[in-house]
Amino acid sequence: MRHTPASPGGDNRLAAMMRAVAAGLALVPALAAAQSESNARVAEPLWEVGAVGFGLSQQAWPGSSESVRRAIAVPYVLYRGPLLRIDRGTAGLRAIKTEAFELDVGFSGALGSRVGETEERRGMPELGTLVEFGPRGRWNLGAAPGGGQWRFQLPLRGVFDVNHRFSSRGLALEPEIQWIHPNLAGWNVVFSGSTLIGDRQLAGTFYDVKPEFATALRPAYDAQSGVIASRLRLTASQRLSRDWRVFGFGRLDTVAGAANADSPLASRTTGFSVGVGIQWTWIRSDRSASD
């Protein structure tokens, strides 16, 4: 039987839709962390539907001297069942939930760059929009200074390229320690530090320079697995009313001491990413989530 390929127009529309979703996922960790402790004060509905709009400026990749910027609005659907969870930063089955430990499936994303958008990769294949998901363990570690709480999380995620039919781009491990305050001057605030560790394939996605793409200013380079970047992140959100919430985040990435800090594509030691947005809930369940 002969295979009939999908129409280019259909592929383009699907790719555009998935890039929009992945761009939304790029801000999910900020929104998820900033809202994660609000349950202690207000019972969350079992499900809700709404929309979120945001602007984001993100370092093109760890070590890049350039940034990519997007402004986008996307719908969202959340469901907070005792086992099945489609929540901020969580999708799939929650295998374990106790006061001290939780095991679930987490997800994230990172913006890709358009052809010609970054000078450093000119003539090379551009980075696609990346989505990440996989198992995540979270440990509640108790009281922290300033009235906050300590939490440690350990996600292991597969990384996939939306622009290339979800082809694999490797594995990422990112241990993270968080200081969480559910009501700091009316804001849900999270300050965290993490280390992003990647396998050889993921490191190569960011830092490989194959001989055919080498130039006098960009010599050939073979990336190696290990630490990709160290990160500090501040996220915050505030509920304006029952249906409206504002949120934002700032993140500092550094490749100092990283495995591929000498790659020609790691030209800046420290870079910043920032994002701000607003969330609107259209409809919600009258029934509260079990926890």
C-alpha positions in Angstrom: 0.0 0.0 0.0 1.4 3.4 -1.0 1.6 6.0 1.8 0.1 9.3 0.9 1.9 12.2 2.7 -0.1 14.8 4.5 -0.6 18.1 2.7 2.0 20.8 3.3 -0.7 23.2 4.4 -2.0 20.7 7.0 1.6 20.1 8.3 2.2 23.8 8.6 -1.0 24.4 10.5 -0.3 21.5 12.8 3.3 22.7 13.4 2.1 26.3 14.1 -0.5 25.0 16.6 2.1 22.8 18.4 4.6 25.7 18.5 1.9 27.8 20.1 1.3 25.1 22.7 5.0 24.6 23.3 5.4 28.3 23.8 2.8 28.1 26.4 4.6 25.3 28.1 7.7 27.5 28.2 5.9 29.6 30.9 4.3 26.7 32.7 7.0 26.1 35.3 6.7 29.8 36.4 2.9 29.7 36.6 3.0 26.2 38.2 5.5 27.1 40.9 3.9 30.4 41.8 0.5 28.8 42.2 1.5 25.5 43.7 0.9 26.5 47.3 -2.3 28.5 46.8 -4.3 25.3 47.6 -3.5 25.7 51.2 -5.6 28.9 51.3 -8.3 28.4 48.6 -9.7 25.1 47.5 -9.1 24.6 43.7 -12.0 23.4 41.5 -11.9 19.9 40.1 -11.7 21.3 36.6 -11.5 24.7 34.9 -11.3 26.1 31.4 -9.9 29.5 30.4 -7.2 31.3 28.5 -3.8 32.6 29.3 -1.9 35.4 27.5 1.8 36.3 28.0 4.9 37.9 26.6 8.2 36.1 26.9 11.9 36.9 26.2 14.1 33.9 26.5 17.7 33.2 26.0 17.9 31.3 22.7 19.8 28.5 24.4 22.1 28.4 27.5 25.2 30.3 26.6 23.7 32.2 23.7 24.3 35.9 23.4 20.9 36.3 21.7 17.3 36.0 22.8 14.0 35.0 21.2 10.8 36.9 22.0 7.1 35.9 21.7 3.7 37.2 22.6 0.9 34.6 22.5 -2.5 33.7 23.9 -3.6 30.1 24.3 -6.6 28.3 25.9 -6.1 25.9 28.7 -8.0 23.0 30.4 -7.1 21.8 33.9 -8.4 18.7 35.7 -7.4 17.8 39.3 -8.5 14.3 39.9 -7.0 12.2 42.7 -5.0 10.1 40.1 -5.5 11.7 36.7 -4.0 15.2 36.8 -3.9 17.8 34.0 -2.7 20.8 36.1 -0.1 23.5 36.0 3.2 21.7 35.2 1.6 18.2 35.6 0.0 15.8 33.1 -0.9 12.2 33.4 -1.2 9.8 36.4 -0.1 10.9 39.8 1.4 7.7 41.1 2.1 8.7 44.7 0.8 11.5 46.9 1.6 11.9 50.6 2.3 14.9 52.8 6.0 14.5 52.3 6.4 13.1 48.7 4.7 13.1 45.3 5.4 11.3 42.1 3.8 12.4 38.9 4.5 13.3 35.3 5.8 16.9 34.7 6.3 18.9 31.5 7.9 22.0 30.3 9.0 23.7 27.0 11.4 26.1 25.4 11.0 28.4 22.5 12.7 27.6 19.2 14.3 30.2 16.9 13.2 31.0 13.3 15.6 30.7 10.4 17.9 33.7 10.5 16.7 34.8 13.9 20.0 34.1 15.6 23.2 35.3 14.1 25.3 32.7 16.1 23.6 29.8 14.2 23.5 31.5 10.8 24.0 28.8 8.1 23.2 26.0 10.6 19.9 24.3 11.3 17.9 26.5 13.7 16.8 25.1 17.1 13.2 23.8 17.0 10.6 24.5 19.6 11.3 21.9 22.3 8.8 20.2 24.6 9.8 18.1 27.6 7.9 15.6 29.7 8.7 12.7 32.1 8.5 11.5 35.7 9.0 13.9 38.5 9.6 13.3 42.2 8.8 16.1 44.7 9.7 16.2 48.4 8.3 18.7 50.9 11.1 19.4 53.3 9.4 21.6 55.9 9.6 25.1 57.2 12.1 27.6 55.7 13.3 31.0 56.9 11.0 34.0 56.3 7.8 32.0 56.8 8.4 29.9 53.7 8.6 26.2 52.9 11.4 24.2 51.4 10.7 21.8 48.5 13.0 19.6 46.4 12.0 18.2 43.0 13.8 15.9 40.6 12.3 15.7 37.1 13.7 13.4 34.4 12.3 14.5 31.0 12.5 13.4 27.4 13.1 16.3 25.0 11.3 16.4 21.7 11.4 18.8 18.7 8.0 20.1 17.6 9.4 21.4 14.3 10.7 18.0 13.3 7.7 15.8 14.0 8.6 15.4 17.7 11.9 13.7 17.0 13.9 13.0 20.1 16.5 15.5 21.3 17.7 13.6 24.3 17.2 13.5 28.0 17.3 16.2 30.7 17.6 15.9 34.5 17.1 19.0 36.5 17.3 18.7 40.3 15.8 21.9 41.9 15.5 23.3 45.4 12.7 25.7 46.0 11.8 28.3 48.7 8.0 28.8 48.5 5.9 31.5 50.2 2.1 31.4 49.6 1.4 34.9 50.7 4.3 37.4 50.6 2.7 40.8 50.5 -0.3 39.2 48.7 1.8 37.3 46.2 2.5 33.6 45.8 6.3 33.6 45.4 8.9 30.9 44.6 12.6 31.3 44.5 14.6 28.3 43.2 18.0 27.1 42.2 18.6 24.2 39.8 21.2 22.5 37.6 20.2 21.3 34.1 22.1 18.1 33.1 21.8 16.7 29.6 22.9 13.5 27.8 25.2 13.6 24.7 22.2 14.0 22.3 20.7 17.0 24.2 24.1 18.7 24.6 24.7 18.2 20.9 21.4 19.8 20.0 22.6 23.0 21.7 26.4 23.0 21.1 27.5 20.7 18.3 29.1 22.5 15.3 29.6 20.0 12.5 32.5 20.4 10.1 30.3 21.5 7.2 29.0 24.4 9.4 32.3 25.5 10.8 33.7 29.0 10.0 36.7 31.0 11.0 34.7 32.4 14.0 32.8 29.1 14.7 35.1 26.2 14.7 33.9 22.6 14.6 32.9 21.3 18.0 31.6 17.9 19.5 29.5 18.4 22.6 29.7 16.1 25.6 27.1 15.1 28.2 27.1 16.7 31.6 26.0 20.0 33.1 24.4 22.3 30.6 23.5 25.3 32.9 22.9 26.3 36.4 19.8 28.4 37.1 18.2 30.8 39.5 14.5 31.5 39.1 12.1 33.9 40.7 8.4 33.4 40.0 5.3 35.2 41.4 1.6 35.3 40.9 -1.4 37.2 42.4 -5.1 36.7 42.1 -6.8 39.9 41.1 -10.3 38.4 41.3 -12.1 35.1 41.3 -11.4 34.8 37.5 -8.3 36.8 36.9 -4.7 36.2 37.9 -1.4 37.9 36.9 2.0 36.2 37.0 5.6 36.6 36.0 9.0 35.1 36.2 12.7 36.0 35.8 15.5 33.4 35.3 19.3 33.7 35.2 21.2 30.9 33.4 24.9 30.5 33.6 27.2 28.1 31.8 30.2 28.8 34.1 31.7 25.4 34.8 29.3 23.6 32.4 30.5 20.7 30.3 30.3 22.7 27.0 31.3 26.1 28.2 34.1 26.2 25.6 31.7 25.6 22.7 31.7 28.4 20.1 27.9 28.4 20.6 28.4 29.2 24.3 29.6 32.8 23.8 27.9 34.4 26.9 28.5 33.0 30.3 25.3 34.5 31.9 21.9 35.1 30.3 18.4 36.2 31.4 14.8 35.1 30.6 11.7 37.0 31.7 8.0 36.6 31.1 4.7 38.2 32.3 1.2 37.2 31.7 -2.4 37.1 32.7 -4.8 34.2 33.2 -8.6 34.2 32.9 -10.9 31.4 34.0 -14.0 31.1 31.9 -15.8 28.2 33.6 -15.0 26.0 36.5 -16.4 23.0 38.4 -18.5 23.6 41.5 -16.9 20.6 43.0 -13.5 21.1 44.6 -10.4 18.9 44.0 -9.8 16.3 46.6 -6.6 18.0 47.8 
